Amino acid sequence: MIASANLNVMIKAARKAARHLIRDFGEVENLQVLPKGPGDFVTKADRKAEDVIHDELREARPNYGWVGEESVEVAGADPTRRWIVDPLDGTTNFLHGLPHWSISIALEHKGEIVAGVIYDPIKDEMFTAEKGAGAWMNDRRLRVSGRRDLIECIFATGIPFGGRRDLPETLSDLGRIMPTCAGVRRMGSAALDLAYVAAGRFDGFWERNLHSWDIAAGLILVREAGGFVDGITKGDDPLKAGELVVAGEGIFDKFAKIVRGE
């Protein structure tokens, strides 16, 4: 894999933030005895990781804009480019000591995602993609699954947690999809779900009520690995709509129709 200067900057920032997060993850077992509680601890870990990424990216590209989960959006001197960052996707997993969480960094140019990095520090799996250059995991080229029969497929999604009102909608989705396939997984990191579709580990993914930083890097990974991406409402831009359905060419139409209830 030959990475551009921008992608190398993104990889460097992800690895630097990962060192801090891995150290904090090692303290999870002690969280219950902290006076401020585990939620406060993880919030601090989130923000610290975002600060590290922000500083690295801003030092390398001071004119680019910024959108991050834990901070205020900043317009750059270059209005055509901005970073979209989730410093810790899978916070609940992190909080419970589950080793499945990631760092997600995307670069947007004129409204289009042109580069993405999703890093799983625990497994040391660095998923990267650039427009026209393919999708990669470390040094291995990625391709989406080539399965064509839904009954052989495994899909991923997110299930709404406490306080969200879209649980009935997701349960309806599951009621339509689960009888048609080999299984549905809820792993807890939308970024990694998308990376796993790009890697062919999952055959497809759908979810509602997401933010741009949850999915920006994953979108280009899936597309560069040969996958199809669309809104759950056909034709919607997933980044703006906050919902999406993705899969390989062989099953996309069938899968999307079931998700949409058609």
C-alpha positions as CSV (number, residue, x, y, z in Angstrom):
1,M,0.0,0.0,0.0
2,I,1.3,3.4,-1.0
3,A,-0.2,6.1,1.3
4,S,-0.5,9.8,0.5
5,A,0.9,12.5,2.8
6,N,-2.6,13.1,4.2
7,L,-3.2,9.5,4.9
8,N,0.1,9.2,6.6
9,V,-0.8,12.1,8.8
10,M,-4.1,10.4,9.7
11,I,-2.4,7.1,10.5
12,K,0.2,8.8,12.7
13,A,-2.6,10.7,14.6
14,A,-4.6,7.5,15.2
15,R,-1.6,5.6,16.5
16,K,-0.6,8.4,18.9
17,A,-4.2,8.6,20.3
18,A,-4.3,4.8,20.6
19,R,-1.3,4.8,23.0
20,H,-3.2,7.0,25.4
21,L,-6.5,5.0,25.0
22,I,-4.7,1.6,25.6
23,R,-3.2,2.9,28.8
24,D,-6.6,4.2,30.0
25,F,-8.3,0.9,28.9
26,G,-5.9,-0.9,31.2
27,E,-7.4,1.1,34.1
28,V,-11.0,0.0,33.4
29,E,-10.9,-2.6,36.1
30,N,-10.3,0.1,38.7
31,L,-13.1,2.4,37.5
32,Q,-15.7,1.3,40.1
33,V,-13.6,2.7,43.0
34,L,-13.0,6.1,41.4
35,P,-15.0,8.8,43.2
36,K,-16.2,10.4,40.0
37,G,-17.3,7.1,38.6
38,P,-16.6,5.3,35.3
39,G,-18.6,7.5,33.0
40,D,-16.5,10.5,33.9
41,F,-13.3,8.6,33.4
42,V,-14.2,7.5,29.9
43,T,-15.4,11.0,29.0
44,K,-11.9,12.2,29.9
45,A,-10.3,9.4,27.9
46,D,-12.5,10.4,24.9
47,R,-11.5,14.0,25.1
48,K,-7.9,13.4,25.7
49,A,-7.7,11.2,22.6
50,E,-9.6,13.8,20.6
51,D,-7.1,16.5,21.7
52,V,-4.2,14.4,20.6
53,I,-5.7,13.8,17.2
54,H,-6.7,17.4,16.8
55,D,-3.2,18.6,17.7
56,E,-1.5,16.2,15.3
57,L,-3.8,17.0,12.4
58,R,-3.8,20.7,13.0
59,E,0.0,20.8,13.1
60,A,0.2,19.0,9.8
61,R,-2.7,20.8,8.1
62,P,-3.5,24.0,9.9
63,N,-5.9,25.3,7.3
64,Y,-8.3,22.3,7.3
65,G,-11.7,22.4,9.1
66,W,-12.6,20.1,12.0
67,V,-15.7,18.1,13.1
68,G,-15.2,16.0,16.2
69,E,-17.6,14.1,18.6
70,E,-16.2,15.8,21.7
71,S,-15.6,19.3,20.4
72,V,-17.2,22.3,18.6
73,E,-17.0,22.3,14.9
74,V,-14.4,24.6,13.5
75,A,-14.3,26.1,10.0
76,G,-10.9,26.0,8.4
77,A,-9.2,28.7,6.3
78,D,-9.5,26.1,3.5
79,P,-13.3,25.8,3.2
80,T,-13.1,22.8,0.9
81,R,-11.4,20.4,3.4
82,R,-12.3,19.2,6.9
83,W,-11.4,16.4,9.2
84,I,-14.3,14.3,10.7
85,V,-13.2,12.4,13.8
86,D,-14.5,10.0,16.4
87,P,-11.7,9.5,18.9
88,L,-13.4,6.5,20.6
89,D,-16.1,4.7,18.8
90,G,-17.4,2.0,21.1
91,T,-17.4,3.9,24.4
92,T,-19.7,1.5,26.1
93,N,-17.5,-1.4,25.2
94,F,-14.5,0.5,26.5
95,L,-16.2,1.3,29.8
96,H,-17.0,-2.4,30.3
97,G,-13.6,-3.7,29.5
98,L,-14.7,-5.2,26.2
99,P,-11.8,-5.1,23.7
100,H,-13.8,-3.9,20.7
101,W,-13.5,-0.2,20.1
102,S,-11.8,2.0,17.5
103,I,-10.5,5.4,16.4
104,S,-12.1,6.9,13.3
105,I,-10.6,9.7,11.2
106,A,-11.9,10.8,7.8
107,L,-11.0,13.6,5.4
108,E,-13.7,15.4,3.5
109,H,-13.0,17.4,0.3
110,K,-15.8,19.5,-1.3
111,G,-18.5,17.4,0.5
112,E,-17.0,14.0,-0.4
113,I,-15.0,11.7,1.8
114,V,-11.7,11.1,0.1
115,A,-9.7,9.3,2.8
116,G,-10.5,7.3,5.9
117,V,-8.7,5.5,8.8
118,I,-10.3,3.2,11.3
119,Y,-7.9,1.8,13.9
120,D,-8.5,-1.0,16.3
121,P,-5.6,-0.7,18.7
122,I,-6.3,-3.9,20.7
123,K,-6.0,-6.0,17.6
124,D,-3.5,-3.6,15.9
125,E,-5.7,-3.6,12.8
126,M,-5.4,-0.4,10.8
127,F,-8.1,-0.1,8.1
128,T,-7.3,2.6,5.5
129,A,-8.8,3.8,2.2
130,E,-8.3,6.7,-0.2
131,K,-10.4,7.6,-3.2
132,G,-9.3,5.5,-6.2
133,A,-6.6,3.7,-4.2
134,G,-8.6,0.8,-2.7
135,A,-9.2,-0.3,0.9
136,W,-6.6,-2.0,3.1
137,M,-6.1,-3.6,6.5
138,N,-2.5,-3.2,7.4
139,D,-0.8,-4.4,4.2
140,R,-3.7,-6.6,2.9
141,R,-6.0,-5.4,0.2
142,L,-9.7,-5.6,1.2
143,R,-12.7,-6.7,-0.8
144,V,-16.3,-7.0,0.3
145,S,-18.0,-10.3,0.6
146,G,-19.0,-11.9,-2.7
147,R,-21.9,-13.9,-1.3
148,R,-25.2,-13.8,-3.2
149,D,-27.6,-15.8,-1.0
150,L,-29.0,-14.0,2.0
151,I,-29.4,-17.2,4.0
152,E,-25.5,-17.5,4.0
153,C,-24.9,-13.9,5.1
154,I,-24.1,-12.3,8.5
155,F,-25.2,-8.7,9.0
156,A,-24.4,-6.1,11.6
157,T,-26.4,-3.3,13.1
158,G,-26.7,-1.2,16.2
159,I,-29.6,-1.6,18.7
160,P,-30.8,1.5,20.4
161,F,-29.8,1.9,24.1
162,G,-31.7,3.5,27.0
163,G,-33.4,6.8,26.3
164,R,-33.7,6.4,22.5
165,R,-37.1,6.2,20.9
166,D,-36.2,4.2,17.8
167,L,-36.1,0.7,19.4
168,P,-39.5,-0.4,17.9
169,E,-38.2,0.5,14.4
170,T,-35.0,-1.5,14.9
171,L,-37.0,-4.5,16.3
172,S,-39.2,-4.4,13.2
173,D,-36.0,-4.4,11.0
174,L,-34.7,-7.4,12.9
175,G,-38.0,-9.2,12.6
176,R,-37.8,-8.9,8.8
177,I,-34.1,-9.6,8.4
178,M,-33.3,-12.4,10.9
179,P,-35.4,-15.0,9.2
180,T,-33.7,-14.4,5.9
181,C,-30.0,-14.7,6.9
182,A,-27.4,-16.7,8.9
183,G,-27.3,-14.2,11.8
184,V,-27.2,-10.6,12.9
185,R,-24.4,-9.2,15.1
186,R,-24.5,-6.1,17.4
187,M,-20.8,-5.4,18.2
188,G,-21.0,-1.9,19.6
189,S,-18.8,0.1,17.1
190,A,-20.4,1.3,13.9
191,A,-17.0,2.3,12.6
192,L,-15.7,-1.3,13.0
193,D,-18.9,-2.7,11.6
194,L,-18.3,-0.8,8.4
195,A,-14.6,-1.8,8.3
196,Y,-15.7,-5.4,8.7
197,V,-18.0,-5.1,5.8
198,A,-15.1,-3.8,3.7
199,A,-13.0,-6.7,4.9
200,G,-15.8,-9.3,4.0
201,R,-16.2,-10.3,7.7
202,F,-19.8,-9.0,7.6
203,D,-21.9,-9.2,4.5
204,G,-23.8,-6.0,5.2
205,F,-24.7,-3.4,7.8
206,W,-27.5,-1.0,8.5
207,E,-28.3,1.5,11.2
208,R,-30.3,4.7,12.0
209,N,-29.6,7.8,14.1
210,L,-25.8,7.9,13.5
211,H,-23.5,10.9,13.4
212,S,-21.1,11.8,10.6
213,W,-18.1,10.9,12.8
214,D,-19.5,7.4,13.3
215,I,-19.6,6.5,9.6
216,A,-17.4,9.0,7.5
217,A,-14.3,6.9,7.4
218,G,-16.3,3.6,7.0
219,L,-18.1,4.9,4.0
220,I,-14.9,5.2,1.9
221,L,-13.6,1.9,3.2
222,V,-16.7,0.1,2.0
223,R,-16.8,1.9,-1.4
224,E,-13.1,1.4,-2.1
225,A,-13.5,-2.3,-1.2
226,G,-16.2,-2.6,-3.9
227,G,-19.3,-2.3,-1.7
228,F,-22.5,-0.4,-2.2
229,V,-23.7,2.4,0.1
230,D,-27.0,4.2,0.3
231,G,-29.4,5.8,2.7
232,I,-32.1,3.7,4.2
233,T,-34.4,6.1,2.4
234,K,-33.2,5.5,-1.1
235,G,-31.0,8.2,-2.5
236,D,-30.3,10.0,0.8
237,D,-26.8,11.0,1.7
238,P,-25.8,8.8,4.7
239,L,-23.6,11.6,6.2
240,K,-26.5,14.0,6.2
241,A,-29.3,11.6,6.9
242,G,-27.5,9.7,9.7
243,E,-28.7,6.3,8.5
244,L,-27.4,3.9,5.9
245,V,-27.5,0.4,4.4
246,V,-24.3,-1.1,3.0
247,A,-23.5,-4.5,1.4
248,G,-21.7,-6.2,-1.5
249,E,-23.1,-6.0,-5.0
250,G,-24.4,-9.6,-5.0
251,I,-26.9,-9.0,-2.2
252,F,-27.3,-5.2,-1.9
253,D,-30.6,-4.8,-3.6
254,K,-32.2,-7.7,-1.8
255,F,-30.8,-6.6,1.6
256,A,-31.8,-3.0,1.1
257,K,-35.4,-3.9,0.2
258,I,-35.8,-5.9,3.4
259,V,-34.3,-3.1,5.5
260,R,-36.6,-0.6,3.8
261,G,-39.6,-2.8,4.3
262,E,-40.4,-2.9,0.6
